[in-house]
Amino acid sequence: MRSKSLLLPQLETHIVLDLGLIEYVVGLNEEYLDSPKSYRQHEQKLALWQRRMSRRTPGGSNWKKAKQKVTRVHEHIANTRHNFFLKLTTKLIRENQRSASSICAWQI
């Protein structure tokens, strides 16, 4: 049994993107897309578990449990950012035939 390949339709739309620090993406038509701010959403939980970990005896079982919690929060933040990036790129690819990006490096 053969699986059908899903081909995207041919489109004649193009998009130019500018990747920034404040806004995640700025489109050619001044369309702004904010970053997900996943760190700010989990900052309090991360601080709580880091404080608990700092009060435990290093190497002890409760310290290891707190370290696992800190690791899980960091992992959740990374997964949220990665998921946002994948959804954004998939959306842009499906909507546009060609894309170009520019990354500005400011020197201070």
Summary of the structure (lengths in Angstrom):
residues: 108
radius of gyration: 20.7
end to end distance: 59.9
largest distance: 62.1
contacts: 220
relative contact order: 0.21
helix: 49%
strand: 19%
